[in-house]
Amino acid sequence: KQWYQRRVAIAAGDSLYDDVEMMDQFMINNWQKAMFADDIITSHPVQMPIHLTSQITQIFDSITYKKGATVLAMMRDVMGEEGFKSGMTHFLNTYKYSTARYRDLLTSMTKYCNNGAELRLFMNSFILQKNYPLIELQILSDKQIRLVQSRYVRDSGMIIQNDSS
């Protein structure tokens, strides 16, 4: 909810001052900080189970906020501006007096995604997994390629393949 409020404020600023490009600045700032925080082995997914109240302050960090904001912006780009606005309005109105879960957001947004995108698959890879994907393109022949996705971890420059954590 906090990201969307900030998003509306930025959109208002963009509409008033075209030369400032506030959304571009917001995305660059958040994306870089999110990538830097999320590319270490001790990172965590955006959505984390909380078993003890002491864990609350540990998980609400730059990964949760910066990566979360960046992923929501990617969702907006996938859905289109109108679908995103409609889905977010539905979500906020539905849960304005209650607590919402990640799956509630996906349910609301999927109702307004009219371009056939698989939001759940797309979002889960960024929200439920730590680190970020590294895509390797392998050219097998003139007519055949292979895409291999792995998890990039900066600590040692290592690449972790087929890891479910």
Backbone as a ProteinNet text record, in pm:
[ID]
protein_1_A
[PRIMARY]
KQWYQRRVAIAAGDSLYDDVEMMDQFMINNWQKAMFADDIITSHPVQMPIHLTSQITQIFDSITYKKGATVLAMMRDVMGEEGFKSGMTHFLNTYKYSTARYRDLLTSMTKYCNNGAELRLFMNSFILQKNYPLIELQILSDKQIRLVQSRYVRDSGMIIQNDSS
[TERTIARY]
82.6	0	86.9	198.3	285.9	348	388	447.7	348	222.7	123.4	97.4	94.3	76.7	190.9	310.3	424.9	420.3	376.4	363.3	266.6	153.9	56.5	118.2	191.4	256.9	360	434.8	535.5	468	359.1	286.3	232.7	185.6	137.6	252.9	368	485.4	527.9	523.6	558.6	463.3	335.5	239	253.2	302.5	321.7	453.5	556.2	690	747.2	726.4	771.9	922.8	996.5	1141.7	1210.4	1139.5	1200.6	1211.4	1113.6	1111.5	1129.2	1038.5	1045.7	1035.6	951.3	938.3	1068.7	1136.5	1265.5	1365.8	1369.4	1460.2	1425.8	1296.6	1250	1292.8	1272.6	1306.9	1457.6	1535.1	1680.6	1729.4	1681.9	1722.6	1682.2	1559	1511.9	1574.2	1581.7	1634.8	1779.7	1863.4	2003.9	2019.5	1947.3	1956.6	1902.4	1796.8	1740.1	1836.9	1896.2	1991.6	2112.2	2161.7	2278.7	2247.5	2129.7	2092.4	2058.5	2010.4	1958.3	2057.6	2178.7	2270.8	2376.4	2344.9	2436.1	2372.5	2452.2	2405	2310.6	2324.5	2240.4	2111.2	2081.4	1958.4	1836.6	1719.1	1594.5	1488.7	1386.8	1278.2	1201.9	1128.6	1046.2	940.3	875.3	776.1	843	834.8	896.9	795.3	795	707.8	764.7	676.3	717.5	666.1	758.4	721.9	733.1	819.2	839.1	827	776.3	763.4	899.1	1003.3	1137.4	1183.8	1123.8	1162.3	1106.6	1008.4	943.6	1043.2	1123.1	1219	1329.9	1357.3	1462.8	1421.8	1294.3	1256.3	1206.6	1173.2	1130.9	1253.4	1325.3	1451.5	1448.3	1563.3	1567.7	1525.1	1544.8	1498.8	1346.5	1283.3	1137.6	1080.9	1132.7	1076.2	1126.8	1255.3	1312.1	1284.9	1310.3	1282.8	1131.6	1055.1	909.1	858.5	910.2	869.7	909.2	1027.2	1075.1	991	955.9	875.4	734.2	678.1	546.7	552.3	660.5	675.6	687.1	756.3	763.1	623.8	546	409.5	327.7	344.2	274.1	311.8	439.5	484.3	426.1	414.9	359.1	208.9	137.4	-8.1	-53.4	26.4	-17.7	-72.6	-64.7	-102.4	-248.7	-340.8	-483.6	-518.4	-469.7	-495	-436	-315.8	-250.6	-330.6	-372.2	-451.4	-581.5	-649.9	-777.3	-755.9	-653.9	-624.8	-584.8	-501.7	-457.9	-573.7	-660.3	-777.7	-867.7	-889.7	-969.8	-906.8	-777.8	-706.6	-716.8	-687.8	-690.9	-831.3	-932.6	-1070.3	-1115.4	-1073.8	-1112.5	-1050.9	-927.3	-854.8	-826.4	-902.8	-871.6	-889.4	-971.6	-990.8	-944.1	-857.9	-811.1	-667.3	-613.7	-479	-486.7	-397.9	-394.5	-268.4	-276.4	-163.3	-117.9	-3.3	51.8	-43.3	-101	-192.6	-317	-357.4	-471.2	-438.2	-316.2	-271.9	-274.4	-219.6	-216.6	-356.5	-447.5	-585.1	-648.7	-632.5	-688.3	-626.1	-496.3	-427.7	-456.4	-467.2	-493.6	-628.7	-726.7	-859.1	-850.8	-750	-739.5	-621.9	-561.2	-451.6	-510.7	-530.1	-602.1	-511.6	-382.1	-292.2	-240.7	-297.4	-259.2	-132.2	-74.5	49.5	21.6	114.1	104.3	161.6	81.6	130.8	184.3	113.3	154.4	294.4	319.3	451.6	559.1	528.5	622.7	654.6	552.3	571.4	636.1	596.3	651.5	803.1	855.6	1000.2	1075.4	1013.2	1079.8	1043.7	924.3	877.1	912.9	903.9	922.5	1064	1150.4	1288	1384.4	1493.2	1594.2	1688.2	1763.9	1857.4	1780.4	1850.6	1783.8	1834.2	1751.9	1788.1	1898.6	1979.9	2081.8	2043.9	2024	1983.7	2104.3	2136.2	2246.9	2188.4	2232.6	2190.9	2300.6	2267.3	2362.5	2319.7	2408.4	2379.5	2421.1	2322.1	2347.1	2374.4	2307.6	2327.3	2272.2	2270.7	2216.8	2068.6	1998.8	1854.1	1808.7	1901.8	1863.5	1943.7	1869.9	1933.3	1878	1945.7	1899.8	1913.8	1809.1	1814.1	1825.8	1923.2	1944	1933.3	1843.3	1826.1	1891.7	1967	2029.4	2018.8	2067.7	2060.5	2198.6	2205.6	2334.1	2356.2	2475.1	2513.9	2648.6	2653.6	2772.6	2887.7	2863.3	2968.2	3098.1	3086.6	3208.6	3198	3095.7	3072.7	3018.4	2975.4	2929.8	2788.2	2757.6	2625.9	2568.4	2446.8	2385.5	2274.1	2289.7	2189.2	2106.1	1980.5	1889.5	1881.6	1872.2	1864.3	1725.2	1658.2	1521.4	1512.7	1625.7	1619.4	1602.1
-118.8	0	125	119.9	237	268.8	163.8	188.1	255.6	210.4	266	413.3	448	588.9	673.3	624.5	698.3	704.2	596.8	590.1	696.3	715.2	816.9	955.8	979.4	1109.4	1134.8	1033.5	1047.7	1072.4	1000.2	1020.5	1162.8	1216	1354.4	1449.8	1426	1508.9	1501.3	1379.5	1362.1	1438.3	1438.6	1508.1	1660.1	1707.9	1852.8	1902	1818.9	1858.5	1750.6	1765.7	1660.2	1646.3	1748.6	1741	1675.6	1653.9	1597.9	1445.1	1378.7	1232.7	1163.1	1194.4	1143.3	990.7	929.8	784.3	717.9	773.9	717.9	725.3	838.6	854.2	756.7	742.1	649.8	507	467.5	331.4	306.5	399.2	381.8	370.3	458.9	458.9	328.4	286.2	164.2	39.5	34.3	-83.8	-109.1	-6	-23.9	-67.6	-5.2	-42.3	-182.5	-217.5	-351.8	-458.1	-434	-530.7	-547.4	-437.4	-444.5	-520.5	-497.2	-564.9	-711.8	-745.3	-878.4	-972.8	-928.7	-1018.3	-1081.3	-1094.6	-1161.3	-1291.6	-1383.4	-1516.6	-1510	-1408.7	-1396.8	-1320.3	-1292.9	-1223.6	-1304.5	-1250	-1320.9	-1281.8	-1365.5	-1330.6	-1207.8	-1143.3	-1028.8	-1076.3	-1187.3	-1242.8	-1346.3	-1324.2	-1414.7	-1449.6	-1574	-1606.5	-1544.8	-1496.9	-1439.2	-1531.1	-1584.9	-1676.2	-1609	-1508.6	-1436.7	-1286.7	-1212.9	-1068.1	-1001.6	-1059.1	-1001.4	-1006.8	-1091.3	-1102.5	-988.2	-918.2	-813.8	-707.2	-658.3	-552.6	-603.9	-733.3	-790.1	-798.6	-823.9	-845.2	-719	-615.4	-492.1	-405.7	-440.7	-375.6	-330.8	-297.5	-247.5	-352.8	-480.3	-583.5	-581.5	-578.3	-578.5	-456.2	-338.4	-216.2	-185.6	-187.7	-149	-254.9	-380.2	-485.3	-496.8	-484.6	-488.4	-378.6	-257.2	-145.6	-169.9	-222.1	-249.2	-357.6	-461	-569.8	-520.9	-435.1	-378.5	-293.5	-221.1	-142.2	-233.9	-346.8	-443.2	-499	-524.6	-573.4	-470.6	-344.6	-237.3	-238.9	-257.4	-260.9	-381.2	-494.6	-615.3	-599.3	-543.9	-532	-414.1	-311.8	-187	-96.2	32.4	131.9	118.1	104.4	99.4	-26.7	-141.5	-266	-262.9	-205.6	-196	-105.9	9.1	101.2	37	-29.6	-95.1	-206	-287.9	-395.7	-344.3	-240.1	-184.4	-116	-47.6	15.3	-91.1	-199.8	-310.6	-367.4	-390.1	-445.3	-352.9	-224.9	-130.4	-114.6	-111.1	-100.6	-225.9	-340.5	-467.3	-483.9	-437.8	-463.2	-336.8	-231.4	-105.6	-111.5	-199.7	-210.2	-343.9	-410.7	-541	-564.9	-675.4	-713.9	-794.7	-766.2	-838.9	-923.3	-1028.1	-1116.9	-1103.1	-1154	-1150.6	-1214.6	-1328.5	-1396.9	-1312.4	-1228.7	-1138.7	-1034.1	-982.5	-888	-954.9	-1074.5	-1144.1	-1172.6	-1210.4	-1237.4	-1111.7	-999.6	-872.9	-830.9	-839.7	-792.8	-883.1	-1013.4	-1106.4	-1078.6	-1033.9	-1001.1	-890.4	-805.7	-689.9	-700.6	-815.7	-837.8	-898.9	-816.6	-860.1	-901.9	-908.4	-939.6	-1083.4	-1166.6	-1306.9	-1337.1	-1237.2	-1258.8	-1349	-1434.9	-1524.2	-1451.9	-1364.5	-1282.1	-1364.8	-1469.7	-1550.2	-1608.5	-1665.5	-1722.7	-1614.5	-1504.8	-1393.2	-1337.1	-1306.3	-1243.8	-1338.7	-1464.4	-1560	-1570	-1564.5	-1578.7	-1462.1	-1346.7	-1231.8	-1213.5	-1250.6	-1228	-1343.6	-1464.9	-1581.5	-1637.7	-1586.7	-1635.3	-1522.1	-1557.6	-1455.6	-1440.8	-1333.6	-1298.2	-1267.1	-1253.2	-1222.4	-1314.2	-1328.8	-1425.6	-1374.8	-1467.3	-1442.9	-1531.8	-1470.9	-1545.9	-1560.3	-1683.9	-1712.2	-1759.8	-1700.2	-1739.3	-1823.6	-1946.5	-2036.3	-2057.3	-2031.1	-2052.7	-2195.2	-2277.4	-2418.3	-2441.5	-2364.1	-2372.8	-2244.3	-2238.7	-2120.9	-2100.2	-2207.4	-2199.5	-2238.9	-2260.5	-2310.6	-2240.7	-2197.5	-2138.4	-2206.4	-2187.2	-2236.6	-2122.7	-2103.2	-2006.5	-2083.1	-2046.3	-2110.6	-2003.5	-2026.3	-1930.5	-1984.5	-1900	-1936.3	-1816.4	-1833.6	-1729.2	-1667	-1534.3	-1466.1	-1425.6	-1453.7	-1415.9	-1345.5	-1221.9	-1138	-1181.5	-1238.9	-1266	-1315.5	-1412.4	-1466.4	-1468.9	-1402.1	-1407.6	-1541.6	-1621.3	-1756	-1751.1	-1850.8	-1866.8	-1995.3	-1989	-2104.7	-2152.5	-2272.8	-2328.1	-2431.3	-2439.4	-2540.4	-2538	-2418.7	-2403.3	-2354.2	-2420.2	-2381.6	-2283.5	-2244.2	-2153.3	-2010.2
0	0	0	73.5	80.5	-54.4	-128	-258.4	-350.2	-347.8	-438.6	-406.7	-280	-243.3	-298.1	-285.3	-338.4	-490.2	-551.8	-697.2	-748.4	-679.4	-719	-706.4	-599.9	-582.2	-691.7	-728.2	-833.9	-968.2	-994	-1120.3	-1128.5	-1016.3	-1014.8	-1045	-986.2	-1013.5	-1158.7	-1215.1	-1357	-1447.7	-1410.6	-1496.5	-1485.7	-1374.3	-1357.5	-1417.1	-1407	-1451.8	-1542.8	-1675.6	-1766.9	-1773.4	-1745.6	-1758.8	-1639	-1530.7	-1410	-1417.4	-1478.5	-1492.1	-1357	-1266.5	-1129.8	-1123.6	-1208.5	-1205.4	-1247.7	-1346.9	-1387.7	-1272.7	-1203.6	-1089.9	-977.4	-950.6	-847.6	-880.6	-1007.4	-1047.4	-1041.1	-1090.2	-1087.2	-943.2	-858.6	-718	-649.1	-666.3	-600.8	-660.7	-792.6	-859	-817.3	-820.1	-783.8	-638.6	-548.1	-407.1	-382.8	-452.3	-436.8	-486.9	-601.6	-657.6	-565.5	-512.9	-426.4	-297.6	-240.7	-116.2	-138.5	-258.1	-283.7	-350.1	-376.2	-447.4	-356.5	-229.3	-136.2	-87.2	-45.6	-6.2	113.7	199.8	318.5	291.1	167	130	172.5	152	181.3	79.2	61	-30.6	20.7	-66.9	-25.1	73.4	42.5	135.1	222.5	351.7	448.1	555.9	600.6	714.3	842.1	926.8	1054.8	1164.7	1242.8	1350.6	1487.2	1497.3	1622.7	1596.2	1691.4	1671.6	1651.7	1705.1	1688.5	1543	1462.5	1321.6	1236.7	1286.3	1206.7	1163.3	1254.7	1219.1	1128.2	1134	1049.6	903.5	876.4	737	667.1	738.5	672.8	648.5	542.9	509.8	364.2	309.7	172	70.8	101.6	9.5	2.9	119.2	122.9	52.2	82.7	27	-113.2	-134.5	-264.7	-371.6	-339.1	-437	-459.9	-352.1	-365.9	-458.5	-442.9	-528.7	-673.3	-693.5	-828.7	-895.3	-821.7	-877.2	-909.6	-825	-856	-982.4	-1001.1	-1123.6	-1245.6	-1229.6	-1340.5	-1369.7	-1264.2	-1282.9	-1361	-1327.1	-1398.8	-1546.5	-1574.9	-1714	-1788	-1721.5	-1783.3	-1806.7	-1708.2	-1716.3	-1801.4	-1809.9	-1871	-1762.7	-1787.5	-1686.2	-1641.2	-1735.3	-1699.6	-1621.7	-1667.2	-1595.3	-1455.4	-1444.8	-1314.2	-1220.4	-1269.9	-1186.9	-1141.6	-1233.7	-1198.8	-1096.7	-1118.2	-1024.2	-887.7	-885.3	-757.2	-684.4	-759.2	-697.9	-636.8	-709.8	-657.5	-530.9	-534	-419.1	-297.2	-317.2	-204.6	-147.4	-233.4	-184.9	-112.9	-161.2	-99.4	39.1	56.7	182	261.9	240.2	308.5	459.7	509.7	654.2	709.8	636.5	682.6	638	679.1	640.3	512.1	421.2	294.4	287.5	212.4	188.3	43.5	17.2	-118.3	-218.5	-182.4	-275.2	-302.7	-206.1	-227.8	-334.2	-329.1	-431.2	-568.7	-577.6	-706.3	-759.3	-672.6	-714.6	-771.5	-702.7	-751.1	-883	-892.7	-1012.3	-1132.3	-1109.7	-1219.1	-1284.5	-1207.1	-1262.4	-1366.9	-1358	-1447	-1544.5	-1550.4	-1645.1	-1770.7	-1871.6	-1991.5	-2105.7	-2083.2	-2194.9	-2192.4	-2105.9	-2103.3	-2025	-1962.2	-1886.2	-1765.4	-1735.7	-1619.9	-1497.9	-1439.5	-1328.7	-1213.2	-1177.7	-1061.4	-1082.5	-1199.3	-1227.6	-1228.4	-1294.4	-1303.7	-1165.4	-1088.9	-958.3	-858.8	-858.3	-761.7	-772.4	-893.8	-908.3	-845.1	-835.2	-774	-626.5	-587.3	-450.2	-356.3	-404.6	-317.5	-318.3	-404.8	-410.8	-377.8	-314.1	-286.7	-405.2	-404.4	-510.1	-638.6	-745.9	-871.6	-980.8	-1084	-1187.8	-1278.6	-1318	-1418.7	-1536.4	-1651.6	-1770.1	-1862.3	-1894.5	-1985.4	-2117.9	-2225.2	-2359.3	-2420.6	-2454.4	-2518.2	-2662.6	-2755.9	-2897	-2930.3	-2963.8	-2993.4	-3141.4	-3226	-3371	-3432.7	-3564.6	-3631.5	-3603.8	-3570.2	-3551.2	-3410.8	-3321.6	-3190	-3080.4	-2978.5	-2860.6	-2736.1	-2626.3	-2497.1	-2397.2	-2318.2	-2209.8	-2079.6	-1999	-1870	-1762.6	-1667.8	-1559.1	-1433.6	-1367.2	-1241	-1147.7	-1029.1	-927.9	-913.2	-927.2	-913.2	-768	-717	-581.8	-591	-545.6	-559.3	-470.8	-355.9	-256.6	-318	-405.5	-464.8	-616.6	-668.5	-811	-854.7	-757.1	-792.8	-848.4	-925.4	-984.2	-927.5	-873.3	-812.3	-905.2	-958.1	-1047.2	-975	-1014.2	-961.4	-808.7	-753.4	-607.8	-574.4	-483.3	-450.3	-334.6	-275.5	-160.4	-204
[MASK]
+++++++++++++++++++++++++++++++++++++++++++++++++++++++++++++++++++++++++++++++++++++++++++++++++++++++++++++++++++++++++++++++++++++++++++++++++++++++++++++++++++++

